[in-house]
Amino acid sequence: MLAFTTARAQTGAAPGPTNGRRHEKIEAARVAFLTNRLNLTPDQAQKFWPVYNEFDAKRRAVRKRIGGRKQDLATLADNQLQGAVDDLFAARQEELNLDKEYAGRFQKVISLRQTLLLYRAEREFAKFLLRKLEERRGGRPPAIAPGDGDED
């Protein structure tokens, strides 16, 4: 999902009806992709998606909070740089805590194997979106400005 956020940010387009439809299409594709990769039964899907959507909303909130704090590293004082490093690690820890918490919750509605496949499928979907963006740009990779990419 991070790739979606990155890809969407790179388009530079203002939010509007077109981006809303694009977001809906991407979300529908993600649901289909993950449902297929995890081989969810209808009963599993009915139980899984509310839990996953809650997890995804919390994860996005963490990433948005950290993404909103991006600063020009060249202008920060040393003590501010330490704060930036501390913030980065705190966000990573918060994401890890979410992953741990929700892995347990996922296992209540899908198998352990499906839970592990979920994390792989999310990365595969992110790569798929980046390839699609590259295709739309005529084979050129997306232009990523410093600070626009995956912070991991």
Backbone as CSV, one residue per row, in Angstrom:
resi,resn,N_x,N_y,N_z,CA_x,CA_y,CA_z,C_x,C_y,C_z
1,MET,0.810,-1.177,0.000,0.000,0.000,0.000,0.851,1.236,0.000
2,LEU,2.015,1.117,0.546,2.908,2.251,0.524,3.188,2.673,-0.896
3,ALA,3.323,1.715,-1.792,3.580,2.056,-3.187,2.432,2.870,-3.751
4,PHE,1.208,2.522,-3.384,0.062,3.295,-3.857,0.183,4.723,-3.383
5,THR,0.523,4.911,-2.108,0.649,6.252,-1.568,1.745,6.999,-2.297
6,THR,2.876,6.335,-2.504,3.981,6.956,-3.208,3.601,7.270,-4.643
7,ALA,2.989,6.315,-5.328,2.611,6.531,-6.721,1.598,7.652,-6.836
8,ARG,0.659,7.703,-5.934,-0.362,8.744,-5.986,0.267,10.103,-5.735
9,ALA,1.202,10.178,-4.791,1.854,11.444,-4.494,2.687,11.920,-5.672
10,GLN,3.214,10.991,-6.446,4.080,11.359,-7.549,3.324,11.899,-8.745
11,THR,2.040,11.639,-8.829,1.296,12.146,-9.968,1.180,13.645,-9.912
12,GLY,1.221,14.209,-8.700,1.174,15.642,-8.553,-0.190,16.241,-8.819
13,ALA,-1.186,15.426,-9.068,-2.513,15.933,-9.378,-3.237,16.318,-8.102
14,ALA,-4.038,17.355,-8.208,-4.848,17.769,-7.076,-5.960,16.754,-6.875
15,PRO,-6.361,16.548,-5.623,-7.462,15.616,-5.387,-8.719,16.094,-6.097
16,GLY,-9.453,15.180,-6.616,-10.673,15.540,-7.317,-11.389,14.307,-7.775
17,PRO,-12.404,14.486,-8.615,-13.189,13.341,-9.066,-12.352,12.281,-9.772
18,THR,-11.400,12.713,-10.601,-10.577,11.743,-11.324,-9.756,10.918,-10.347
19,ASN,-9.114,11.583,-9.387,-8.318,10.848,-8.402,-9.195,9.977,-7.521
20,GLY,-10.410,10.418,-7.232,-11.338,9.606,-6.447,-11.688,8.325,-7.170
21,ARG,-11.962,8.428,-8.461,-12.267,7.225,-9.255,-11.035,6.334,-9.350
22,ARG,-9.884,6.943,-9.527,-8.645,6.168,-9.613,-8.414,5.424,-8.300
23,HIS,-8.633,6.113,-7.199,-8.463,5.482,-5.889,-9.428,4.307,-5.731
24,GLU,-10.671,4.492,-6.144,-11.657,3.409,-6.062,-11.235,2.215,-6.910
25,LYS,-10.714,2.487,-8.113,-10.262,1.401,-8.987,-9.082,0.661,-8.361
26,ILE,-8.164,1.413,-7.775,-7.000,0.791,-7.144,-7.438,-0.050,-5.951
27,GLU,-8.350,0.481,-5.155,-8.833,-0.271,-3.997,-9.544,-1.550,-4.432
28,ALA,-10.360,-1.460,-5.470,-11.053,-2.655,-5.976,-10.041,-3.675,-6.493
29,ALA,-9.008,-3.195,-7.184,-7.969,-4.094,-7.692,-7.207,-4.741,-6.537
30,ARG,-6.954,-3.967,-5.490,-6.238,-4.503,-4.329,-7.069,-5.594,-3.648
31,VAL,-8.355,-5.335,-3.473,-9.232,-6.334,-2.849,-9.233,-7.615,-3.677
32,ALA,-9.382,-7.478,-4.986,-9.399,-8.653,-5.858,-8.053,-9.382,-5.813
33,PHE,-6.960,-8.619,-5.873,-5.621,-9.193,-5.870,-5.374,-9.979,-4.585
34,LEU,-5.632,-9.342,-3.441,-5.379,-10.010,-2.163,-6.321,-11.191,-1.949
35,THR,-7.586,-11.022,-2.315,-8.545,-12.121,-2.171,-8.083,-13.331,-2.984
36,ASN,-7.623,-13.071,-4.195,-7.133,-14.138,-5.067,-5.859,-14.771,-4.508
37,ARG,-4.879,-13.942,-4.143,-3.604,-14.468,-3.658,-3.767,-15.279,-2.374
38,LEU,-4.682,-14.826,-1.512,-4.897,-15.532,-0.247,-5.872,-16.687,-0.395
39,ASN,-6.514,-16.764,-1.575,-7.502,-17.810,-1.836,-8.576,-17.822,-0.742
40,LEU,-9.117,-16.631,-0.473,-10.116,-16.493,0.586,-11.441,-17.108,0.164
41,THR,-12.038,-17.849,1.061,-13.402,-18.320,0.835,-14.337,-17.132,1.077
42,PRO,-15.568,-17.199,0.596,-16.503,-16.101,0.865,-16.674,-15.830,2.366
43,ASP,-16.713,-16.886,3.169,-16.850,-16.712,4.616,-15.616,-16.025,5.205
44,GLN,-14.428,-16.455,4.767,-13.196,-15.824,5.242,-13.150,-14.359,4.824
45,ALA,-13.496,-14.089,3.578,-13.452,-12.714,3.074,-14.370,-11.810,3.887
46,GLN,-15.536,-12.302,4.210,-16.500,-11.513,4.978,-15.930,-11.139,6.348
47,LYS,-15.160,-12.029,6.947,-14.569,-11.772,8.261,-13.240,-11.026,8.161
48,PHE,-12.481,-11.317,7.098,-11.141,-10.754,6.947,-11.152,-9.267,6.614
49,TRP,-11.962,-8.846,5.653,-11.864,-7.480,5.147,-12.141,-6.397,6.182
50,PRO,-13.089,-6.552,7.081,-13.240,-5.507,8.107,-11.995,-5.368,8.998
51,VAL,-11.372,-6.498,9.345,-10.164,-6.463,10.169,-9.026,-5.830,9.374
52,TYR,-8.869,-6.242,8.121,-7.794,-5.702,7.292,-7.975,-4.204,7.068
53,ASN,-9.189,-3.768,6.803,-9.435,-2.345,6.559,-9.127,-1.507,7.793
54,GLU,-9.435,-2.034,8.962,-9.093,-1.346,10.210,-7.573,-1.239,10.346
55,PHE,-6.885,-2.348,10.099,-5.419,-2.381,10.141,-4.828,-1.379,9.155
56,ASP,-5.324,-1.392,7.938,-4.797,-0.522,6.896,-5.010,0.949,7.245
57,ALA,-6.153,1.289,7.815,-6.423,2.676,8.205,-5.444,3.131,9.287
58,LYS,-5.176,2.271,10.249,-4.223,2.623,11.309,-2.812,2.761,10.747
59,ARG,-2.452,1.865,9.847,-1.118,1.919,9.244,-0.955,3.193,8.417
60,ARG,-1.980,3.545,7.659,-1.930,4.784,6.870,-1.800,6.008,7.771
61,ALA,-2.493,5.996,8.901,-2.424,7.127,9.831,-1.002,7.310,10.360
62,VAL,-0.337,6.206,10.688,1.051,6.281,11.156,1.931,6.849,10.050
63,ARG,1.789,6.341,8.851,2.622,6.795,7.733,2.336,8.249,7.378
64,LYS,1.094,8.654,7.467,0.738,10.041,7.158,1.340,10.986,8.193
65,ARG,1.276,10.596,9.441,1.824,11.424,10.512,3.324,11.629,10.314
66,ILE,4.032,10.569,9.983,5.471,10.671,9.765,5.759,11.401,8.456
67,GLY,5.011,11.096,7.408,5.214,11.755,6.120,4.999,13.252,6.204
68,GLY,4.129,13.682,7.084,3.868,15.101,7.257,4.993,15.834,7.956
69,ARG,5.924,15.107,8.547,7.033,15.724,9.282,8.318,15.818,8.469
70,LYS,8.264,15.492,7.197,9.481,15.531,6.392,10.047,16.947,6.387
71,GLN,11.343,17.011,6.578,12.020,18.297,6.611,13.273,18.211,5.758
72,ASP,13.764,19.369,5.386,15.003,19.421,4.630,16.158,19.131,5.585
73,LEU,16.820,18.007,5.395,17.891,17.597,6.299,19.048,18.589,6.321
74,ALA,19.263,19.302,5.221,20.376,20.248,5.151,20.183,21.428,6.094
75,THR,18.955,21.740,6.447,18.698,22.918,7.282,18.497,22.578,8.756
76,LEU,18.499,21.310,9.107,18.266,20.924,10.497,19.555,20.964,11.313
77,ALA,19.433,21.422,12.548,20.554,21.387,13.484,20.746,19.945,13.941
78,ASP,21.922,19.654,14.491,22.227,18.287,14.916,21.196,17.738,15.894
79,ASN,20.763,18.562,16.866,19.782,18.059,17.829,18.444,17.787,17.146
80,GLN,18.126,18.514,16.083,16.901,18.257,15.324,17.038,16.982,14.498
81,LEU,18.244,16.722,14.008,18.478,15.484,13.264,18.238,14.276,14.157
82,GLN,18.688,14.361,15.404,18.461,13.249,16.330,16.969,13.052,16.550
83,GLY,16.231,14.136,16.636,14.780,14.042,16.783,14.140,13.377,15.581
84,ALA,14.650,13.696,14.383,14.120,13.094,13.158,14.389,11.590,13.138
85,VAL,15.581,11.198,13.566,15.922,9.774,13.639,15.027,9.078,14.662
86,ASP,14.862,9.714,15.812,14.001,9.134,16.854,12.568,8.976,16.354
87,ASP,12.061,9.991,15.640,10.704,9.924,15.080,10.574,8.777,14.080
88,LEU,11.595,8.613,13.233,11.574,7.544,12.239,11.502,6.176,12.919
89,PHE,12.347,5.975,13.928,12.339,4.689,14.627,11.047,4.479,15.404
90,ALA,10.501,5.536,15.966,9.228,5.416,16.688,8.120,4.996,15.727
91,ALA,8.122,5.568,14.527,7.103,5.205,13.533,7.280,3.763,13.085
92,ARG,8.513,3.359,12.857,8.763,1.967,12.470,8.309,1.012,13.567
93,GLN,8.579,1.389,14.818,8.162,0.547,15.935,6.643,0.484,16.014
94,GLU,5.992,1.623,15.785,4.534,1.649,15.817,3.954,0.759,14.716
95,GLU,4.562,0.803,13.526,4.110,-0.081,12.442,4.348,-1.548,12.796
96,LEU,5.493,-1.838,13.385,5.789,-3.213,13.793,4.780,-3.689,14.837
97,ASN,4.459,-2.824,15.785,3.465,-3.185,16.798,2.107,-3.465,16.159
98,LEU,1.730,-2.655,15.172,0.479,-2.910,14.446,0.534,-4.257,13.736
99,ASP,1.659,-4.531,13.061,1.812,-5.812,12.362,1.646,-6.980,13.332
100,LYS,2.283,-6.885,14.489,2.190,-7.964,15.478,0.761,-8.122,15.985
101,GLU,0.138,-7.003,16.335,-1.231,-7.055,16.853,-2.185,-7.657,15.829
102,TYR,-2.098,-7.170,14.599,-3.053,-7.615,13.594,-2.724,-8.990,13.040
103,ALA,-1.481,-9.427,13.109,-1.177,-10.805,12.705,-1.991,-11.764,13.565
104,GLY,-2.067,-11.480,14.845,-2.882,-12.304,15.736,-4.361,-12.219,15.405
105,ARG,-4.813,-11.021,15.084,-6.231,-10.849,14.748,-6.557,-11.510,13.411
106,PHE,-5.626,-11.411,12.449,-5.851,-12.065,11.153,-5.981,-13.570,11.333
107,GLN,-5.149,-14.139,12.205,-5.159,-15.589,12.399,-6.452,-16.095,13.028
108,LYS,-7.260,-15.205,13.542,-8.567,-15.609,14.062,-9.586,-15.775,12.941
109,VAL,-9.276,-15.198,11.751,-10.239,-15.271,10.641,-9.673,-15.947,9.397
110,ILE,-8.340,-16.033,9.295,-7.688,-16.754,8.195,-6.561,-17.591,8.801
111,SER,-6.018,-18.499,8.012,-4.972,-19.393,8.525,-3.644,-18.652,8.686
112,LEU,-2.724,-19.294,9.396,-1.379,-18.750,9.554,-0.705,-18.608,8.186
113,ARG,-0.870,-19.606,7.331,-0.291,-19.555,5.986,-0.840,-18.353,5.212
114,GLN,-2.139,-18.146,5.288,-2.751,-17.009,4.595,-2.262,-15.685,5.184
115,THR,-2.041,-15.658,6.484,-1.533,-14.444,7.123,-0.154,-14.103,6.580
116,LEU,0.706,-15.101,6.478,2.043,-14.859,5.923,1.965,-14.482,4.449
117,LEU,1.075,-15.133,3.718,0.897,-14.796,2.303,0.408,-13.361,2.124
118,LEU,-0.351,-12.872,3.079,-0.863,-11.502,3.000,0.272,-10.500,2.870
119,TYR,1.295,-10.626,3.697,2.399,-9.669,3.668,3.147,-9.738,2.334
120,ARG,3.308,-10.937,1.810,3.951,-11.093,0.505,3.069,-10.498,-0.596
121,ALA,1.781,-10.771,-0.528,0.852,-10.277,-1.550,0.775,-8.752,-1.538
122,GLU,0.870,-8.139,-0.371,0.872,-6.671,-0.316,2.077,-6.107,-1.062
123,ARG,3.237,-6.717,-0.872,4.441,-6.263,-1.595,4.288,-6.491,-3.095
124,GLU,3.730,-7.647,-3.475,3.513,-7.936,-4.898,2.569,-6.911,-5.514
125,PHE,1.530,-6.538,-4.796,0.580,-5.561,-5.324,1.245,-4.196,-5.463
126,ALA,2.081,-3.826,-4.512,2.803,-2.553,-4.601,3.697,-2.534,-5.846
127,LYS,4.396,-3.633,-6.101,5.249,-3.725,-7.296,4.403,-3.655,-8.565
128,PHE,3.253,-4.323,-8.545,2.329,-4.285,-9.673,1.914,-2.841,-9.971
129,LEU,1.565,-2.086,-8.941,1.157,-0.691,-9.144,2.293,0.149,-9.715
130,LEU,3.497,-0.067,-9.224,4.636,0.687,-9.752,4.886,0.360,-11.222
131,ARG,4.741,-0.931,-11.588,4.905,-1.303,-13.004,3.848,-0.621,-13.865
132,LYS,2.605,-0.587,-13.368,1.531,0.072,-14.115,1.815,1.558,-14.281
133,LEU,2.315,2.189,-13.247,2.654,3.607,-13.329,3.762,3.830,-14.351
134,GLU,4.743,2.943,-14.340,5.840,3.041,-15.302,5.319,2.880,-16.731
135,GLU,4.410,1.930,-16.933,3.815,1.732,-18.261,3.067,2.979,-18.711
136,ARG,2.341,3.598,-17.803,1.593,4.818,-18.137,2.527,5.956,-18.504
137,ARG,3.737,5.927,-17.986,4.711,6.979,-18.273,5.575,6.612,-19.483
138,GLY,5.138,5.643,-20.255,5.867,5.272,-21.460,7.152,4.528,-21.192
139,GLY,7.167,3.711,-20.162,8.354,2.920,-19.863,9.351,3.626,-18.973
140,ARG,9.101,4.898,-18.681,10.010,5.630,-17.797,9.632,5.335,-16.350
141,PRO,10.622,5.083,-15.512,10.299,4.863,-14.100,9.748,6.149,-13.497
142,PRO,8.936,6.026,-12.459,8.393,7.224,-11.830,9.509,8.092,-11.273
143,ALA,9.363,9.390,-11.436,10.341,10.327,-10.891,10.115,10.421,-9.393
144,ILE,11.141,10.092,-8.647,11.023,10.143,-7.198,11.980,11.208,-6.697
145,ALA,11.409,12.240,-6.127,12.216,13.300,-5.546,12.738,12.829,-4.198
146,PRO,13.837,13.422,-3.729,14.333,13.034,-2.408,13.230,13.160,-1.370
147,GLY,13.093,12.108,-0.572,12.084,12.110,0.476,10.730,11.604,0.035
148,ASP,10.563,11.277,-1.251,9.271,10.808,-1.741,9.131,9.296,-1.707
149,GLY,10.200,8.590,-1.491,10.144,7.133,-1.600,9.851,6.458,-0.289
150,ASP,10.022,5.158,-0.312,9.824,4.328,0.866,10.904,4.676,1.876
151,GLU,10.503,5.003,3.069,11.450,5.417,4.091,12.112,4.244,4.784
152,ASP,11.737,3.032,4.436,12.292,1.849,5.102,13.630,1.492,4.576
